[in-house]
């Protein structure tokens, strides 16, 4: 065996450690993103591009912190919270986290059901059940022993999402001037604040923050005390984690911006484009049935992948805060019910998706504020504690999110247009 074979190049070692962030990144391209971004682009053109840029920068920062917590301490964020809180506080925290998880699941199942309706004309409730059953099969691979297989499947679905949602821009590219103008921060009334909060909630996902620390532990085995004592290995894992997070979330951010830009270019000013179904029909008229079919296929892949990841996150939240584990299939069955009921009641799917994403935005501070406190704690993180720059950036992210949510709440109460 050659020296090169015994000692892989650094690049090869890094590539071999990639994967957890790609699973977490699925949360950033779920059907809620599609609804929020399509609605924003079709209604306001390029106006809210800046929201996605800011949100994606925040996402890179936050997901790295979440992963770092797991790599360095061997404890997930929910476990760390569970260790730090009293029983009543822990139960209350779990309650709000479960509301977030339910809002996530609602968006993902509805999105997959809408995609099946667009592709095959299936009734929405039946489509929701099918998406749930497929996600159960996918969750069967989400174990420590089979995590690479789970990651491979998720990355494959991510590739389908990228192709499905970028195809339209190849046919009808954006205007550079309009795109640059959309990078200037500004809002126009209550609805744009709602959309901004929805886009932020769809981009910086609370359940992905809770999940990422669990993903890196399951993948790298850093819950083992001996593994955590190997400083060289921990440093190497953190370097790989930075690459993993940046690459995965740049891809996810590109897809999000592409969705908004696609709507701004092809759907702006058209009637009926404030829903996914209407957007699909408009894409078909403007860009042809092939692009419309790819769009629907990307939406379907998004729904299946993200609902699986959401159920995985829900299991990690329950295990950490309630210190109980239930079979993933059982959890999937229970959380599927509300989404199917909403679909059966005839609620507008796109409206349900946008509202669910705004709910997620309100859940972000509950995950983000404890995370930044833990990763800055030298007693917990040692030499790997966040430096001054990272602490400042995460504090600014938390402030932006809280202020946006407060503005949304005030505007809605006052009924300001």
N, C-alpha and C positions, 0 to 999 in steps of 0.2 A: 504494500500500500504506500502511495506517495505521500510526501509531507502535505501537499495541497489537499489530498483526500482526508488525511487525519485531522487537518486544521482548516476547515472551510474559511473562505474569504469572509471578512467582516460583513460585506454586503449580503452574502449568502446566509450568514447567521441571522442578520436582521430580518431578511425575507421569511426565514423559517419561523420567526416569532410573531409575524403579523397575523391578524385575524380578529381578535376581540373587538377592535374599534369598528371593523366593517359590520359586525353584528349590531353593535350599538348604533351605527350610522343609519341602519334601516329605519330606526325611529324618526330620523330626520327627513325621510322621503316617503312617509306614509300617506294614505288617502286624505288625511286632514290637511297636509301640505298642498295637495292637489286642489282641494276645495278653496282653501284660503288664498293661494297664489293665483289661481285662475280667476277667482272673484276680484281680487285686487287688480290684476292686469286688465281684465275685460271692462271693469268699471272706471278705473282711474289711470289706465295706461301705465307709463313708467314711474308714476309718482312714488311708489313705495319700494322701489328697488333698494334704496338705502337701508330699509328695515332688514332685508335679507342679508345684506353685507354685514351690518352690525351684529345681527343674530348669529351669523356663521362664525365670526371672530370670537364671540362669546362662547359658542359651542365648542370650538377647538380648545379654548382655555379650560372650560368647565369639565369636559370629558377627560382631558389630560389629568386634571386634579383628581377626578373620581378614580381613574385607573391607577394613579400614583398611590392613592390611599390603600388600594388593595395589594399592590406590589410590595409596598414597604411594610405595612402592618399585618398583612395576611387576614384582615378583617374587612368585610363588606361595609359599605356606608350604612345600610339598615342595621347590621350587627353592632356597629360602633354607636349608632344612635340608641339601640336597645340597651347597650351597656351603660350609657350615660344618663338615661332617663329613668324616673320612677315609674311604677306600674301604671298609674293613671295617665301620666304624660305619654308614656309609651303607647298605650291604647288609643289615646287621642291622636297621636301622630300617625299611628297605623290607620286610623279612620280616614284622615285626610289623604293619606297616600293611596288608600284603596279607592277613594273617589276619583283621584287622578288616574289610577289604573283602569277604572271603569270607563272614564271618558276616553282614554286611549283605545280601549277595546271597542267601544262604540264606533269610533271613527274608522278603525281598521276593518271591522266586519262590514259596516255599511259600504265602505269604499269597494271592497271585494265584491259585494252583492251587486252594486251598481255596475261594476265592470262585467260581471256575468250577464247582467241584463242587456248591456250594450252589445256584447259579443254574440250572445245566443238567445236573447229575449226571455230569459228565465225570470219568473216572479222574484221580487226582491227578498221576501222571507226565505224562499227556497235557496236563493243564492247565498244568503247569510248562513244558512245551515251547512251548505257545501263548503264554504270558506272555513267554517269552524271545524268540520271533519278533516279537511286537508291539513289544517294547522295542527290538529291532534297527531296526524301521522308524522308531520315534520318535527313536532316536539318529542317524539319517541327517540330521536337522535340527539336530543339536548341533554346528554349526560357527560360526566367527566371523562369517561372512557371513549366516548364517541363525539367529543366536542369538535374535533377537526372536521369530521363528516358534516356536522351541523353547520359549521362555518363555511364549508365548501358549498353547501346547498344555498345558504343565504347569499354568498358572494355571487353565485350563479343567478339568483333572482335579482340581485342588485344590478347585474349586467343587463338583464331584460328591462328593468326600470329605466336605466340610463338610455338605452336604445329607444325605448318606447316614447320617452318624454323629450328626447333631443331631436328626433326625426323631423318634427315639424319645422324646426329652425334651419335645418339644412335646405328645406324647400323654400322657406320664406324668412331670410335672415333679418335681424333687427336693424333699426337705424342707430348709428353710432351716437349721433347728437342726442337723440331721445334717451338712450341708455345712460349717457353721461349726465344728462339733466336729472335723471331719476336717482342719481347718487347724492343729490343735495338734500339733506334732511328737512322735511316739512310735512305737515298734515293739513287736512281740509275737513274739519267738522267731526262730529261724533262717529260717523260710520267709518272714517279712516282710522280713528283711534281703535275702534273695535277690530277692524281688519289688521291693524298693526299688532295689537295684543294677540289676535288669533295667529298671525304669521310667526310671532315670537314664540307663542306656546307650541306651535307646530314645528319650530326649528330647534329651540332649546327645550328638549322634552324631559320632564321630571323623572319619568320611569327609566329613561336612558341613563340619567345621572345615578340613580339607585343601582342600576344593573351593571354598569361598566366595571365597578370594583369586583363584582362577583365573577364576571367573565374572565378577567385576568387571573384571578385566583384559581378558577377551574382549569384554565389553560396552562398556567405556569407553576401551579402547585405551591404558591407562596404562603399557604396556610400552614406549611410545615416549618417548624421553628429552625431546623437546621438550614433549610433553604434561605430563610430570612437572614441567617447569620453570615451568609456568603455575600460580602459587600460587593465583590467583583461581579457576581451574577446579578445582584439587584441593580447595580449601575448599568449593566448591559441591558437588562429588561426595561429600565426607564428610557434608555436611548431608543430602543426598538419601539417602545410605547409612543414616544413623541412622533416617530415616523408613521406609525400605525394610525394615530389620531389625525395627524395633518393630512395624510393621503386620503383616508376614508372620508373625512369631513369636507375636504375640498371637492371630492366627487359629489357628495350629497349637496353641498352648497351650490355647485354648478347646476345640478338638476333643479333645485328650487328656483334659482334665478331664471333658468330656461323656461320653467313653467309660467312664471309671471310674464316674461318677455314674449313667449309664444302667444299668450292671451292679449298682450298689449299690441302685438304686431297683427295678429290674424282675427282677433275677436272684439277689439275696442270699438264701441259704438254700435255693435250689432245687438238686436233685440234677443232676449232669451239666453244670453251667455252668462247669466249670473248663477247657473247651475251646471253641474258636471255633465248632465245629459244634454243641456243646451250647448255647452262648450263643445262636446263631442260632435253634435250635429253641425255646428258652425265650422269646426275643423274639417269635417268631411266636405262641406260645401266649398270652403276656401282652399284646402290643400289636397283634397281627394280621399277616397275611401281607404287606401292603403295606409296613409298617415293616421287616419282616424282609428283604424284597426290596431296599429302599433300603439297609439295612445291608450286605447282600452286595454290592450295586453299589458302595458306598463302599469296601469292602474290595478289590474288583477294581481300581477306579481307583487306589487306594493302591498295590497291588502293581505295576501297570504303570508308574505314574509314578516310584515310588521305585526300582524296579530299573533304570530308564533313568538316573536321577540317580546311582545307585550305580556304574554302569558308567562314567559320565562322570568321577566322582571317582577311580575306579581308574586311569583313563587319566592324570589329572593327577598322581596319586601316582607312577606309573611314570615319567612324563616328567621329573618333578622329581628323583626319587631315583636312578633308573637312567639318566636322560638318554637314554631310548629311547622311541620312540613306535611303537605298533602300531595297525593299523586298529581302530576301536571295535567293528566287527562281529565281528572275530576274537576280541577280548577278551571280548565278550559270549558268544560260543560256548563258549569255554573255561570261563568262570566259571559257566555254566549247568549244566555236567555234574554237579558235586557235589550241587546242589540236586535235580536230577532223580533221581539215584541214591538219595538219602535218601528221597525220596517213593516210589520203587519198592520200597525195602526195608521199607516199612510202619511207619517210625518215627512216633510220635505227632506230628502237625504242630504242635500248640499247645506241647508240651513243647520241641520243637526251636526254636520261635520264642522262648520265654522264655529258654532257655539261650543262644541266639545273642545276645540283648540283654545278658545278663550278661557275655558275652565282650566285647561292645562297650564296656561300662562299664570294663573293665580296660584298654582301649586309649585311653581319654580322656586320662589324664595325659601319654602320650607325644606327643599333639598339643597339649595345653593348656599344658604347662610351657614348651616352646620358644616357643610363640606369645607368651606373656606376656613372655618375656625379649626377644624381637625387637621387640615393639611398645613396650617401655619404653626401648629403646636409642636415645639421641639421635644417635649417629653414623649410625644407619640411618634413623631416622624424622625427624630434625631437630626443628623446632618442633611436629611432630605426634606426638611421643612421648607415651605415656600419662602422665597426671598422677598425683599421689599417690593420689587417691581411686580411680581406675580400677585402678592397680597393686594397691592393697589389696584391692579387690573380687575381682580375678582371682586373687590369692593365696589368699583365703578359699575361692573356688570350688575351686581345686586341692586344698586341704587337705581340704575336705568329701568330694570324690570319692575321694581316696586313702584317707582314714579309713574310708569306707563299704566300699570294696573290701577293705581289710585286715580289717575286722570280718567281712565275708562269708567270706573265706578261713579265718580262725581258727575261726569257728563251724562251717564245713563240715568242717574237719579234726578238731575236737573232737566233732563229731556232736551238738552241743547243740540241743535242741528249743526 
